[in-house]
């Protein structure tokens, strides 16, 4: 095995590591986007339910008041 073979193996290993890092980051970004979409949908549902309550105070689980004027 000569020096060129060793260098080629190191380059190939570095490429594999870079590709794996890229795949891992893409998976995390996709999971983050799904989580953000879920949070935004929940926020819209909460706003819609507060509006359909006719402006009457609707108390959330944490005890805060969510009237149409407060949203």
PyMOL commands that set and color helices and strands:
alter all, ss='L'
color gray80, all
select helices_A, chain A and resi 3-52
alter helices_A, ss='H'
color red, helices_A
deselect
rebuild
show_as cartoon
